[in-house]
Amino acid sequence: MSMTPSEEHHQRIATMTFASVYPHYVNKVERKGRTVEELHLVIEWLTSFNSADIQKLMEEKVTFKTFFERAQLHPKASLITGVICGYRVEEIENELTRNVRYLDKLVDELAKGKKMEKILRDS
């Protein structure tokens, strides 16, 4: 049984900065033998942000709210399913929280050694 995120949970995610979470993404994938380039490929697929955009967003210390307001979400993002942090991604009603969890899920799949074409939903 997956949990339903609380309003406080949504607020916390909305106000968290992308720059504060990014190093955790890097550590997670590098620990498993994947590269920052692969991480950026995954982020770009989901959000349309290239490496220069990612750097700029971190320097600006944008919140996840701003990050996803500026993103062009991939049309196949809804194909990202499964459980992340105890929540079933496709059942999260709050759009921002769901988008952040999509990103978490992609990073997770990368770290778990999934093939890139599977992670990118054969786009």
trRosetta pair geometry for C-beta under 8 A, 3 or more apart (Angstrom, degrees):
i j d omega theta_ij theta_ji phi_ij phi_ji
2 83 6.3 -154 -97 -115 118 104
2 86 6.6 144 -145 157 74 59
2 87 5.5 89 -176 -144 116 37
2 88 3.9 -134 -26 -12 168 95
2 91 6.2 132 81 58 141 142
3 86 5.5 14 18 140 114 110
3 87 6.1 -72 61 -89 79 75
4 91 8.0 -92 -100 132 75 110
5 9 4.0 -127 -173 93 96 143
5 10 6.0 116 128 -52 121 79
5 87 6.1 -2 -47 -98 100 144
5 92 6.4 28 8 -132 122 101
5 94 6.6 -80 76 21 126 128
5 97 5.6 -156 69 -177 163 160
6 9 4.5 110 53 -1 71 102
6 10 7.3 -131 101 -2 44 83
7 10 5.6 -50 -152 34 36 113
7 11 6.4 38 149 -20 66 105
8 11 5.6 -54 -149 37 33 114
8 12 6.3 38 152 -23 66 104
9 12 5.8 -53 -149 33 28 113
9 13 6.6 26 154 -15 62 106
9 97 7.0 53 123 -117 96 139
10 13 5.9 -59 -152 38 30 110
10 14 6.2 32 152 -23 66 109
10 94 4.7 -125 -114 -149 127 170
10 96 6.9 98 -163 71 91 109
10 97 5.1 -79 -114 -51 79 125
11 14 5.6 -55 -145 34 31 113
11 15 6.3 10 163 -4 66 112
12 15 6.5 -71 -147 45 24 97
12 16 6.4 38 154 -40 63 104
13 16 5.7 -44 -147 14 31 117
13 64 5.8 -59 160 63 72 151
13 96 6.6 154 110 125 115 103
13 97 5.2 100 68 -104 161 77
13 100 5.3 -155 -174 30 123 166
14 63 6.3 32 155 154 54 127
14 64 6.1 -121 -131 70 26 98
14 65 4.3 42 -166 -59 83 110
14 96 5.6 42 -92 128 88 154
14 97 8.0 -55 -51 -61 80 75
15 63 5.4 -55 -141 -137 30 133
15 64 7.8 -14 30 30 13 90
15 65 7.1 11 -70 -10 40 118
16 20 6.1 -115 -177 63 84 127
16 21 6.3 60 148 -40 121 117
16 63 6.5 110 67 -152 34 78
16 64 5.4 24 69 -12 86 114
17 20 4.5 97 66 -3 90 101
17 21 7.4 -175 94 -1 53 85
17 61 5.0 -35 -141 -171 145 73
17 62 6.5 131 -145 81 82 33
17 63 5.6 -72 -93 -98 56 47
17 64 7.5 -174 -132 -31 14 67
18 21 6.1 -71 -155 43 35 102
18 22 6.0 50 152 -43 72 105
18 57 5.6 -8 70 137 148 115
18 58 6.3 -106 100 -87 99 66
18 62 5.7 12 13 76 115 85
18 63 7.4 121 -19 176 77 12
18 64 6.1 130 -65 -83 77 61
18 67 4.7 117 -56 -80 131 144
19 22 5.7 -38 -137 15 30 121
19 57 7.5 -170 -54 120 86 72
19 58 4.0 116 -96 -148 97 76
19 59 7.8 141 -86 -36 136 20
19 61 5.3 -62 17 -112 139 61
19 62 7.7 115 -17 39 95 58
20 23 7.8 -59 -179 22 27 99
21 24 5.5 -60 -168 37 53 115
21 25 6.5 56 140 -24 79 100
21 64 7.8 34 8 -71 144 110
22 25 5.5 -52 -152 30 38 114
22 26 6.5 37 153 -18 69 103
22 54 7.6 133 -124 179 138 105
22 58 6.0 -43 7 -99 161 123
23 26 5.5 -51 -148 36 37 114
23 27 6.2 39 154 -19 68 104
24 27 5.7 -50 -144 38 32 111
24 28 6.1 36 155 -23 64 108
25 28 5.8 -58 -149 35 27 113
25 29 6.5 12 161 -8 64 108
25 39 5.9 123 143 -155 109 131
25 107 4.9 -94 -137 -131 95 143
26 29 6.4 -66 -148 42 25 99
26 30 5.9 16 162 -12 66 117
26 36 5.9 6 -128 -100 99 94
26 39 6.4 -77 -96 -23 59 176
27 30 6.1 -64 -138 44 24 105
27 31 5.9 31 163 -28 64 109
28 31 6.1 -55 -150 28 21 113
28 32 7.0 -1 156 -1 56 111
28 107 6.1 63 87 158 139 110
28 108 7.8 -50 157 -91 141 48
28 111 4.8 -56 150 -87 93 143
29 32 6.0 -72 -156 46 34 101
29 34 4.0 -72 178 75 95 115
29 35 7.3 -57 134 45 118 14
29 36 7.6 140 85 -81 129 41
29 38 6.7 -164 177 82 141 109
29 39 5.1 -170 30 -71 164 110
29 107 6.5 -101 -54 -163 107 81
29 110 5.2 -15 -114 118 114 117
29 111 5.1 -111 -95 -81 55 80
30 33 7.6 73 -170 -56 34 11
30 34 6.7 -97 -76 67 32 62
30 35 7.3 58 -96 -113 76 30
30 36 7.3 4 -67 -51 107 75
31 111 7.3 19 64 -145 92 108
32 110 7.8 138 77 124 133 67
32 111 4.4 122 16 -162 152 67
32 112 7.2 -51 -164 -63 161 19
32 113 6.6 -127 164 -53 120 81
33 113 7.7 27 63 -92 111 94
34 38 4.9 -96 179 69 102 144
34 39 6.9 116 126 -49 114 83
34 110 5.2 124 -175 160 174 96
34 111 6.4 -112 14 -94 133 44
34 113 7.8 -157 -56 -90 109 50
35 38 4.7 105 58 4 77 97
35 39 7.0 -131 106 -2 47 86
36 39 5.2 -50 -149 36 38 118
36 40 6.3 40 151 -20 68 103
37 40 5.8 -54 -149 36 30 111
37 41 6.5 37 149 -24 62 103
38 41 5.4 -48 -150 30 35 118
38 42 6.6 36 151 -19 64 103
38 110 6.0 153 134 -154 114 125
38 116 6.9 -116 -144 -95 103 114
39 42 5.8 -57 -156 35 31 111
39 43 6.4 28 150 -16 66 107
39 107 6.9 32 -134 -119 92 87
39 110 6.5 132 -92 138 63 166
40 43 5.5 -52 -143 40 35 111
40 44 5.9 37 155 -21 67 107
40 50 7.4 42 173 -170 112 47
40 51 4.9 6 -155 -83 149 86
40 54 6.3 -114 -125 -6 96 158
41 44 5.8 -55 -145 37 26 111
41 45 6.4 32 153 -25 62 103
41 116 7.0 -11 115 -147 143 122
41 120 7.6 -60 145 -72 101 125
42 45 5.7 -48 -149 29 29 113
42 46 6.7 19 156 -10 62 107
42 106 4.7 161 179 151 119 121
42 107 6.7 147 114 -77 150 55
42 110 5.6 -79 -53 -58 156 137
42 119 6.0 -52 -111 147 107 132
42 120 7.3 -129 -111 -74 63 84
43 46 6.1 -63 -152 41 30 105
43 47 5.8 -24 170 25 69 117
43 49 6.0 -49 139 70 102 103
43 54 6.2 65 114 -91 150 129
43 103 7.0 37 -113 -139 75 105
43 106 7.8 159 -70 101 46 139
44 47 6.7 -79 -124 58 21 78
44 48 6.5 32 -167 -138 61 15
44 49 5.9 -121 -103 73 60 50
44 50 5.6 42 -110 -96 122 48
44 51 7.8 -38 -61 -40 121 59
45 74 5.7 3 156 -64 67 149
45 106 7.6 -175 71 -149 117 151
45 119 7.8 123 56 123 161 90
45 120 4.9 -120 -132 -124 159 96
45 123 6.6 153 -151 37 112 147
46 71 7.4 -18 125 -171 78 138
46 73 6.8 -26 173 -140 66 64
46 74 5.4 -87 -127 -1 31 114
46 77 6.1 86 -141 -104 78 108
46 102 6.1 155 -143 126 131 114
46 103 5.9 163 115 -91 167 76
46 106 6.1 -129 -50 -15 134 163
47 67 7.5 -44 -137 163 146 89
47 68 7.5 -104 -120 -109 108 59
47 71 3.8 -74 -151 -137 89 118
47 72 6.9 99 173 49 42 53
47 73 6.8 -19 -108 -94 47 50
47 74 7.7 -48 -32 -26 23 85
47 103 7.7 21 -43 -90 114 114
48 71 6.3 142 36 -163 90 66
48 72 3.9 18 3 50 148 103
48 74 7.6 160 -46 -65 81 72
49 53 3.8 -138 -158 102 84 132
49 54 5.3 115 139 -60 119 73
49 57 6.7 -18 -149 -16 149 141
49 70 7.9 63 -75 112 113 107
49 71 6.5 -62 -30 -110 104 85
50 53 5.1 100 48 9 60 104
50 54 7.1 -113 107 -8 32 92
51 54 5.5 -52 -147 33 32 115
51 55 6.5 35 154 -20 65 104
52 55 5.7 -52 -151 34 32 113
52 56 6.4 32 152 -19 65 107
53 56 5.7 -59 -149 38 31 111
53 57 6.2 31 154 -21 67 107
54 57 5.9 -55 -148 35 28 111
54 58 6.5 27 153 -18 62 106
55 58 5.9 -60 -154 35 29 110
55 59 6.4 28 151 -18 65 107
56 59 5.7 -54 -148 36 32 111
56 60 6.3 27 154 -14 65 108
57 60 5.7 -57 -146 42 30 110
57 62 5.0 -60 -165 24 82 125
57 67 6.0 78 -169 -111 137 89
57 70 7.6 -167 -102 69 118 147
58 61 7.2 28 179 -75 37 44
58 62 8.0 -72 -73 24 22 84
62 66 4.0 -118 -168 88 106 125
62 67 5.1 138 115 -60 120 76
62 70 7.5 -38 -169 9 163 135
63 66 5.0 97 52 10 74 96
63 67 6.8 -126 101 -7 40 92
64 67 5.0 -50 -141 36 36 122
64 68 6.2 23 164 -9 69 106
64 96 6.6 114 123 178 104 106
64 99 7.9 160 170 92 105 105
64 100 5.3 14 -170 -88 145 121
65 68 6.7 -69 -153 43 21 96
65 69 6.3 24 151 -23 61 111
65 96 6.0 -10 -106 -137 66 146
66 69 5.4 -54 -142 34 32 115
66 70 6.3 22 161 -12 66 108
67 70 6.4 -73 -161 40 22 102
67 71 6.4 27 148 -34 63 111
68 71 5.0 -42 -137 23 42 122
68 73 7.5 26 -157 -64 89 106
68 96 5.7 161 63 -129 151 77
68 99 4.7 95 -126 112 143 154
68 100 7.3 -87 -48 -56 137 74
71 99 7.5 154 64 -176 147 138
73 77 5.0 -48 173 -13 103 154
73 99 6.6 -95 -100 -122 128 115
74 77 4.7 130 67 -48 82 88
74 121 7.9 148 129 42 139 130
74 123 6.9 -71 -168 -87 132 157
76 79 4.9 -20 175 10 84 122
76 121 4.4 -171 141 99 137 148
76 123 5.8 -153 21 -80 147 109
77 80 5.9 -35 -176 6 54 114
77 99 7.5 1 173 -120 146 74
77 102 5.5 12 -170 -155 103 156
78 90 7.5 77 -168 -120 71 95
79 121 4.7 106 84 -128 141 142
80 89 6.0 -71 122 129 89 154
80 90 7.8 176 94 -65 58 85
80 102 4.7 102 79 -138 155 87
80 105 5.3 130 177 89 117 141
80 106 6.7 -55 -121 -57 137 88
80 121 7.4 -93 -60 -57 72 127
81 88 7.7 0 -170 -177 77 83
81 89 5.8 -167 -139 63 34 112
81 90 4.7 -6 -119 -33 89 123
82 88 7.3 -132 140 -142 16 65
82 89 6.0 25 59 10 53 116
82 105 6.2 136 66 -143 108 126
83 86 6.8 -8 -178 -135 106 11
83 87 6.7 160 -150 79 68 29
83 88 5.4 -40 -91 -90 74 58
83 89 7.3 -159 -98 -16 21 79
84 87 6.3 -28 68 61 64 81
84 89 5.8 46 16 -62 107 102
84 101 5.1 156 71 -163 130 94
84 104 4.9 134 168 106 146 118
84 105 4.7 -111 -53 -77 143 84
84 108 6.2 -157 -115 -13 110 155
85 101 7.1 -116 32 -119 115 101
85 104 6.7 -13 -16 143 114 159
87 91 7.3 -143 177 68 82 96
87 92 5.8 49 160 -70 130 110
87 101 6.3 -80 84 -120 124 152
88 91 4.3 44 87 18 106 116
88 92 7.5 -175 85 -33 55 76
89 92 6.1 -46 -160 4 35 113
89 98 6.5 104 -174 -149 71 77
89 101 4.9 -173 -118 127 90 122
89 102 6.4 111 -164 -78 130 59
89 105 5.6 -15 -73 -51 150 148
92 97 5.2 -127 173 105 132 105
92 98 4.1 173 89 -83 115 85
92 101 6.0 119 1 26 160 150
93 98 7.6 -163 66 -45 7 122
94 97 4.0 54 88 19 114 114
94 98 6.3 170 84 -16 57 86
95 98 5.6 -59 -146 38 28 112
95 99 6.3 29 156 -21 65 105
96 99 5.7 -54 -149 34 31 111
96 100 6.5 29 154 -16 65 104
97 100 5.8 -54 -150 37 32 110
97 101 6.3 29 152 -15 65 109
98 101 5.7 -59 -148 41 31 110
98 102 6.4 42 149 -29 65 98
99 102 5.4 -42 -150 24 34 117
99 103 6.8 34 150 -16 62 100
100 103 5.7 -54 -159 35 35 112
100 104 6.4 38 144 -19 67 104
101 104 5.1 -46 -142 37 40 116
101 105 6.0 45 155 -24 67 103
102 105 5.7 -57 -151 35 28 113
102 106 6.5 27 152 -19 63 105
103 106 5.8 -54 -149 34 31 110
103 107 6.4 31 153 -17 65 106
104 107 5.8 -59 -152 38 30 111
104 108 6.2 35 150 -23 65 108
105 108 5.4 -52 -148 35 31 118
105 109 6.4 33 153 -20 65 103
106 109 5.7 -51 -147 34 32 111
106 110 6.4 36 151 -20 63 104
106 119 5.9 95 -151 -171 81 102
107 110 5.6 -53 -152 35 32 115
107 111 6.3 30 151 -17 65 107
108 111 5.8 -57 -148 39 29 110
108 112 6.2 23 155 -16 65 110
109 112 5.7 -58 -144 40 30 109
109 114 4.2 -31 174 23 89 143
109 118 7.3 -139 174 108 131 100
109 119 4.8 161 112 -107 129 97
110 114 6.7 -70 -80 47 27 93
110 119 6.0 55 -69 -115 75 156
114 118 5.0 -110 171 82 107 124
114 119 5.2 127 103 -57 120 94
115 118 4.7 87 66 5 85 106
115 119 7.1 -159 94 -7 42 87
116 119 5.5 -56 -146 38 35 112
116 120 6.0 16 162 -3 71 111
117 120 6.0 -60 -137 51 30 100
117 122 5.6 42 172 -95 92 59
118 121 7.6 27 177 -77 32 32
118 122 7.5 13 -97 -47 33 77
120 123 5.0 -95 152 24 97 100
